[in-house]
Amino acid sequence: MEKNMKTKKCIKISVSAAIVLVTLFLLQRLLVPKYVDDVVEGAFIAEYYEEEKDHNVIFIGDCEVYENFSPAVLWQEYGINSYIRGSAQQYIWQSYYLLEDTLRYETPEVAVFNVLSLQYDQSQREAYNRMTLEGMEWSLPKIKAILASMREEENFLDYVFPILRYHSRWSELTEADIEYMFDKKPVSHNGYYMRVDVKAARDVPEGRILGDYQFGENAWKYLDKITALCEEKGIELILIKAPSLYPYWYPEWEAQVEEYAAAHNLRYINFLELQEDTGIDYSTDTYDGGLHMNLSGAEKLSRYLGKMLTEELKVPDRRDEAHLSALWEEKIAAYEAEKEEQYRYYGMK
Amino acid sequence: MLFTSYGFLGFLAVLFLLYYIIPRKCQWGLLLGAGYLFYFLAGAEYVPYLLVTTVTIWFAAYRIEDNADRQAAYLKEHRAELSKEEKKAYKDRQKKVRLGWILGGILLNIGILAVLKYTNFAIANINGLLGAFGQTGRLSFLTLALPLGISFYTFQAVGYLIDVYRGTVRAQRNPFRFALFVSFFPQLVQGPISRFGDLAESLYGEHRFDGKTVSFGLQRILWGYFKKMVIADRMLVGVNAIIGDTDAYHGAYVLVGMFFYALELYADFTGGIDITIGIAQTLGITLQENFQRPFFSKSLKEYWRRWHISMGTWFRDYIFYPISVCKFMQKFNKFSRRHFGEKVGKRLPVYLSSFVVWFATGIWHGASWNFIAWGLGNWAVLMVSETLEPLYARFHQRFGAGGRGYAAFEVARTFLLVSMLRTFDCYRSVPVTFRMFGSLFTARNWNILWDGSLLCLGLTALDYGILAVGTFVLVSVSLIQRKGSVRERIAAKPYPLRFALWYGLFLAVLLAGAYGIGYDASQFIYNQF
């Protein structure tokens, strides 16, 4: 009799716990943003984990990498297997921890880091933190990235249980939230965010005068960490400044990066100064008036960089690897399909 | 550390585990440590104030009781030798000693409270007077710390001292145990203001884990969070919008704000007390109830018997009664009866004692004139009602008022009255409150009640929907409570229904609670008093 009671109680508790866990899990899946419609940038970081991780080149940085370089072109023209680990306004400490995270799976030969994020010494907006950090799989680098990124109003527990952060999103749910509750279509091409439309750069504003042009201590600290990590793992680190005309890149910032690169014996490429070499035309190669490259601009930059990677750094051409070629064949097909779709959407063909 | 913060929930979880793991005789010690940690985390600079109150009140009470014991022993020992006069003289001498201790204890602690809470209010008034008399000099405001919950723990400690003086409780000889009485963390910031006699046994007792008690405690906590986070903090958005821009939101908005604030305050304060009592219950400790469905009161007098009960009884027992029987009041009683006749004369001392109590109640809530006006507004309504009571009785008899409909009218009238008086508290300025009341009759913007303007207060249609459902649940629970404990009734239901109810409430807090980014973490309103 007593045993029977105990069994009943046990079943009651187990069923209740299961109901609680399942409903909370489902609610969480429902409420977290899917980043498949308007703001797709929040989906990029997570897509990396679906990849076969055997890349020769890893890009890390903000929109100046994920909108300005096309891994598809690097593959098609140079046989370089690359991936972009970038997200909107990705801060330098997030880039560092994403590199650490990447190194859990693979060790690329080259890491390309865009230096624009040196301007930030602390996180600016919670939304950007979320877009970068939520996509990371749970690991020590993710925990460290969260702790390094959290603003005062944020709470670590909200990252562990995103339902606590998005609990009130039920009032703005769309069909996409149900459709992509468990599985999402990829929105990037090896981390590249494609835009084919054109908006010429005109009347680019001058940078406003700053009180202090020195990069912050925290930013320098993480650049040092990136440099040290690459050195330790035998990765060639390349610093770049993408050719975006805005946000303004100050000469004072340029001088600091040049000095740092020289002191640490790093390659530094400022694409703003290579307009002729890359062939960037700001009347046709940007989709938002010079802030980011469109497909045309990104492909031009990729060709220039691919050539350099191949010729100067001897990054291997892997197009003869059957398995990799097969993978890329699918990716290129998706890449071309989206290109066509966007051309149609923007009435460009 | 806000009650609504994750940190507090973590703190509770750790404490709860430790509480039932450690030897039971150490439980009170753990609670003392937890209380001080909680207070330290609220602000290390506040801890000395808590310590001063604890030490001084404990010592004064100890000396008072010691003196009373010695007196009793002396009188017993010398019963045969002392004459009646000698005994009286001895007793008078000892009483003076005890009076010295109690006055010292009260003056010091109420003095600390007064200095910290009211100095800048006094300075502002002095500056105002100087300005009115054309003086250009101004006193500078002081930067003073206002320790968390100082009004609550000071009153609780002073109440204990008076009880010891009166001999209604024995003094707690162990200073650490007494420190726990003052610093018991769930009630430290917003009460209830417990009496030592009611709390001591439960507080210092050894508590075994009891599934039902703990689960009832957790249910009460959840209910408190529902009130606070789903209703009060959502309502707060609308209230802040209305009181934050009096030029834009006047006229009919004032009426809306008045009801919003009444409901917000109720959900906020009773929610906080539910959490407090629930936490204590999970630890096996019983705290007194602070509310008895106040919005079902048929008069303001009844409302005040049912709202913030521990504060009301504190003022009654420690201010109203002593004032009513003090020598001055006895003389005044005789004077007023002689000069104003028996009928009016006997009422005047009551008016005066009540005036002091309501003035004190007002200023206890905050150092500003709006609180004093609110307190005295209550006093005026209560005194008028009391004076006109015979008239009401005749009216009720004449028109046979007493049915359910009339009772509902009385409840609605009291709610309206309470809400109106609360606007002094809400607008935090007496002239603004009067101006806003005036606008009710002059603005003629009643259309805002149905033309969608209320959706511009920061609350969406969904928010209003949640508030409507939340209020409906609140009222329903109050109605059921009249027949007995809601939790007991639920506990008697089949398990699937119980589970669905409590889990549903949990999900309501989780999904509809106004917390996290996008919502300002708001303190409980009574934390500020």
Interface residues (C-beta under 8 A of the other chain):
Chain A: K12 S16 I19 V20 T23 L27 E126 E153 E154 N155 L157 D158 I163 L164 R165 H167 S168 W170 S171
Chain B: Y6 T460 L462 Y495 F499 Y503 L507 L510 L511 A512 G513 A514 Y515 G516 I517 G518 Y519
